[in-house]
């Protein structure tokens, strides 16, 4: 496992659900030199500071759209987690330019700042929506993923290493369906809205997401897209688990929304390696070191080539959570 003791860790979008959980994990398990929260909302930073006021904490106001501010803020940093993004699918459809400025231009700015400051390792958070995207948010995150993979070309053999972590919907994260359903139920609603009854999604807890990112700092060689093996859910099962009944109100699919999600598209099967608890999509391009062998990672784990026409799809995933498991998970995360 990566040793974060006496290291400086920089988190873009650090006031979000992931950032707060990641900071909690670092403080519980390590003694970092600095943890830098970089985000643009002063109120969220003030609120986070009431919870995390340890001596190692730093709170920097800034936007990933601001290249110069990023370069200044990232000085003497060892590790970067890029979590900042505009993530709401309908909002991105109606405000495409704003989404592009943050998710694509911002990604390149993070890369430039990391190379300028010669940080050690960078992990960018992606999304299942970046695989075979049908919405603007997914398309910008696919572009971001490509930028972070190709950044290993720019940094060269001795510069920062860049990798990507891609996972599905995070249980209870800000803006996700679980807190929305909880709010409706607290208001007395008994029939919850469903966009389509056949909808499935990949499902991961915030703790699992943080631990996966931490593990991949140890595993990464640079250029990988790491995908965890996680369960799927049926949206109708989630409704039953949370409301106690099978009634729902079908409201129609929102702009840019998919019925199912894919984390490893079939077209990338020949670049995909399967490990015990995750998949790796190896880079399609050759860069700083032609001899890199992605079948064995830096943590000593060994993977094997995925089967021909392999696809990691939320609707065909062999592992689905039951209503009972969803109910227990809802209670544990509420």
C-alpha positions in Angstrom: 0.0 0.0 0.0 1.2 3.5 -0.8 2.8 5.3 2.1 1.3 8.9 2.4 3.3 9.7 5.6 5.1 13.0 5.4 3.8 13.5 1.8 1.8 16.4 0.3 -1.5 15.4 -1.3 -3.4 17.7 -3.5 -7.1 17.1 -4.2 -9.0 19.1 -6.8 -12.8 19.4 -6.1 -11.7 18.4 -2.6 -14.9 19.6 -0.9 -17.1 17.0 -2.7 -18.2 13.6 -1.3 -15.1 11.8 -2.5 -12.7 14.5 -1.2 -14.1 14.5 2.3 -14.0 10.7 2.6 -10.5 10.6 1.1 -9.3 13.2 3.6 -10.9 11.2 6.5 -9.1 8.1 5.3 -5.7 9.8 5.0 -6.0 11.3 8.5 -7.1 8.0 10.0 -4.3 6.0 8.5 -1.3 8.3 7.9 0.5 11.4 9.0 0.6 13.5 5.8 2.8 16.6 5.6 0.1 18.5 3.8 -3.4 17.8 2.5 -4.4 20.6 0.1 -8.1 21.1 -0.7 -8.4 23.0 -4.0 -11.9 24.1 -5.0 -13.8 27.2 -5.9 -16.6 27.3 -3.3 -15.6 29.3 -0.2 -18.7 28.2 1.8 -18.0 24.5 1.3 -14.4 25.0 2.3 -15.5 26.9 5.4 -17.9 24.0 6.3 -15.2 21.4 5.6 -12.7 23.3 7.8 -15.0 22.9 10.8 -14.6 19.1 10.4 -11.0 18.9 9.3 -8.9 21.6 11.0 -5.7 19.5 11.6 -2.4 21.3 11.2 -1.6 19.5 7.9 -4.8 20.8 6.2 -4.6 23.6 3.6 -7.6 25.2 1.9 -7.0 26.9 -1.5 -9.7 28.8 -3.3 -9.2 28.1 -7.1 -10.8 26.8 -10.2 -9.3 24.0 -12.4 -10.0 26.4 -15.3 -7.2 28.7 -14.0 -3.9 27.3 -15.2 -1.6 29.7 -13.3 -3.4 29.3 -10.0 -3.1 25.5 -10.3 0.6 25.8 -11.0 1.1 28.0 -7.9 -1.1 25.8 -5.6 0.6 22.6 -6.7 4.1 23.6 -5.6 6.0 20.9 -3.7 3.1 18.4 -4.0 3.8 14.6 -4.2 0.5 13.1 -5.2 -2.6 14.5 -6.9 -6.2 13.3 -7.0 -8.2 15.1 -9.7 -11.9 14.9 -8.5 -13.2 18.2 -9.8 -15.8 18.0 -12.5 -19.2 19.2 -13.6 -21.1 15.9 -13.2 -24.9 16.5 -13.6 -25.9 14.9 -16.9 -28.9 17.2 -17.7 -27.0 20.3 -16.7 -24.2 19.4 -19.0 -26.6 18.9 -21.9 -28.0 22.4 -21.4 -24.6 24.0 -20.6 -22.1 22.2 -22.8 -19.5 25.0 -23.0 -19.3 25.2 -19.2 -18.9 21.4 -18.9 -16.1 21.4 -21.5 -14.2 24.3 -19.8 -14.1 22.4 -16.5 -13.9 18.7 -17.5 -11.6 19.0 -20.6 -9.7 22.3 -20.3 -9.5 21.8 -16.5 -8.0 18.3 -17.0 -5.3 19.7 -19.2 -4.5 22.4 -16.7 -4.1 19.8 -13.9 -1.7 17.9 -16.2 0.3 21.0 -17.0 0.5 22.0 -13.3 1.6 18.5 -12.3 4.4 18.4 -15.0 5.5 21.9 -14.1 5.8 21.0 -10.4 7.2 17.5 -11.1 4.7 15.8 -8.8 5.2 12.0 -8.5 1.8 10.5 -9.3 -1.6 11.7 -10.5 -4.9 9.8 -10.5 -7.9 11.3 -12.2 -11.4 10.1 -11.3 -13.5 9.1 -14.3 -17.0 7.6 -14.6 -18.8 4.8 -16.3 -20.4 7.4 -18.5 -17.1 7.9 -20.2 -17.3 4.5 -21.9 -19.3 4.7 -25.2 -20.7 8.0 -24.1 -24.1 9.2 -25.3 -24.2 12.4 -23.2 -22.0 15.5 -23.1 -20.8 14.7 -19.6 -19.6 11.3 -20.6 -18.0 12.7 -23.7 -16.0 15.3 -21.7 -14.8 12.6 -19.3 -13.8 10.4 -22.1 -11.7 13.3 -23.5 -10.3 13.8 -20.0 -9.4 10.2 -19.7 -7.5 10.4 -23.0 -5.7 13.5 -21.9 -4.5 11.8 -18.7 -3.3 8.7 -20.5 -1.5 10.7 -23.1 0.1 12.9 -20.5 2.6 10.2 -19.8 4.0 11.0 -23.3 4.5 14.7 -22.4 6.0 14.0 -19.0 8.6 11.6 -20.4 10.3 8.7 -18.7 11.3 10.6 -15.5 8.3 12.9 -15.1 5.0 12.4 -13.3 3.0 9.3 -13.9 -0.7 9.7 -14.7 -3.5 7.1 -14.4 -7.3 7.0 -14.3 -9.8 5.4 -12.0 -13.2 4.7 -13.5 -16.2 3.5 -11.4 -20.0 3.6 -11.3 -22.6 5.4 -9.2 -21.5 6.2 -5.7 -24.0 5.3 -3.0 -25.2 8.4 -1.3 -22.9 10.9 -3.0 -24.0 14.4 -3.4 -26.5 14.6 -6.4 -27.1 10.9 -6.6 -30.4 9.1 -6.6 -30.2 7.7 -3.0 -30.3 11.1 -1.1 -33.0 12.3 -3.6 -35.2 9.3 -2.7 -34.5 9.7 1.0 -35.7 13.3 0.7 -38.9 12.3 -1.1 -39.6 9.6 1.5 -39.0 12.0 4.4 -41.5 14.4 2.7 -44.1 11.6 2.9 -44.0 10.4 -0.7 -44.7 6.7 -1.1 -44.4 6.3 -4.9 -40.9 7.1 -6.0 -40.1 8.3 -9.6 -38.2 6.0 -12.0 -37.0 7.1 -15.4 -37.3 3.6 -16.8 -38.1 0.3 -15.0 -35.4 -1.7 -16.9 -32.6 0.7 -15.9 -29.5 -0.8 -14.3 -26.4 0.8 -12.7 -23.0 -0.1 -11.3 -23.0 0.5 -7.6 -20.1 1.3 -5.3 -19.8 2.8 -1.8 -17.8 5.9 -1.0 -15.4 3.9 1.2 -14.9 1.3 -1.6 -14.1 4.1 -4.0 -11.6 5.7 -1.7 -9.8 2.4 -1.0 -9.7 1.6 -4.7 -8.0 4.9 -5.5 -5.5 4.4 -2.6 -4.6 0.9 -3.9 -4.1 2.2 -7.4 -1.5 4.7 -6.3 0.6 1.6 -5.4 -0.4 -0.3 -8.5 0.0 2.3 -11.2 2.8 2.4 -13.8 1.2 5.2 -15.8 -1.4 5.1 -18.5 -3.8 2.6 -17.0 -7.5 3.0 -16.6 -8.4 1.1 -13.5 -11.9 -0.4 -13.2 -13.1 -2.1 -10.0 -15.2 -5.3 -10.0 -18.4 -4.1 -8.4 -22.1 -5.1 -8.3 -25.0 -3.8 -10.4 -28.4 -2.8 -9.2 -31.9 -2.6 -10.8 -33.5 0.7 -10.2 -36.8 -1.0 -9.3 -35.0 -3.0 -6.7 -33.6 0.2 -5.2 -37.1 1.6 -5.0 -38.4 -1.5 -3.2 -35.5 -1.5 -0.8 -35.9 2.2 0.2 -39.7 2.6 0.1 -40.8 -0.9 1.2 -43.1 -1.4 -1.8 -42.8 -2.1 -5.6 -44.9 0.9 -6.7 -43.1 3.5 -8.8 -43.9 6.5 -11.1 -42.3 6.2 -14.5 -41.2 9.7 -15.6 -39.2 9.0 -18.7 -35.5 9.0 -19.4 -33.8 12.3 -18.9 -31.7 14.1 -21.6 -28.5 12.2 -22.2 -29.4 9.3 -19.9 -28.7 5.6 -20.7 -30.7 2.5 -19.7 -27.5 0.7 -18.8 -23.9 1.7 -18.2 -20.6 0.2 -19.5 -17.3 0.5 -17.8 -15.2 -1.5 -20.3 -16.6 -1.4 -23.9 -16.2 -4.4 -26.2 -14.1 -2.3 -28.5 -11.4 -2.1 -25.7 -11.5 -5.9 -24.9 -8.1 -6.4 -26.6 -6.5 -3.8 -24.4 -8.2 -5.1 -21.2 -6.5 -7.2 -18.4 -8.4 -8.9 -15.7 -7.0 -9.0 -12.1 -8.6 -10.6 -9.0 -10.7 -7.5 -8.0 -10.4 -5.2 -10.9 -9.8 -4.7 -14.6 -7.1 -2.6 -16.3 -7.6 -0.9 -19.7 -4.0 -0.6 -20.9 -3.1 2.4 -23.1 -3.7 2.0 -26.8 -0.6 4.1 -27.5 3.0 3.4 -26.8 4.9 6.1 -24.8 7.7 6.8 -22.4 8.8 3.2 -21.9 8.1 0.6 -24.7 8.9 -2.3 -22.3 6.1 -1.7 -19.8 4.3 -4.9 -19.0 0.8 -4.1 -17.7 0.1 -7.7 -16.9 2.1 -7.2 -13.6 1.5 -4.0 -11.7 3.8 -2.2 -9.2 2.1 -4.0 -6.3 3.2 -7.3 -7.7 -0.3 -8.4 -8.8 -0.7 -10.4 -12.0 -3.5 -10.1 -14.5 -4.5 -11.9 -17.7 -5.9 -10.8 -21.0 -9.7 -10.4 -21.1 -11.7 -12.7 -23.3 -12.5 -11.8 -26.9 -15.5 -9.4 -27.1 -15.4 -8.9 -23.3 -17.7 -6.1 -22.1 -18.2 -4.9 -18.6 -21.9 -3.9 -18.7 -24.2 -3.1 -15.8 -27.1 -5.1 -17.4 -25.1 -8.3 -17.9 -22.9 -8.1 -14.8 -22.9 -11.4 -13.1 -23.2 -9.7 -9.7 -26.5 -7.9 -8.8 -27.4 -6.7 -5.3 -30.6 -8.1 -3.9 -33.3 -6.0 -2.4 -32.2 -7.2 1.0 -28.6 -6.2 0.3 -29.7 -2.8 -1.0 -31.8 -2.3 2.1 -28.9 -3.1 4.4 -26.6 -0.9 2.4 -29.1 2.0 2.6 -29.2 1.7 6.4 -25.4 1.5 6.6 -24.9 4.7 4.6 -27.8 6.8 5.8 
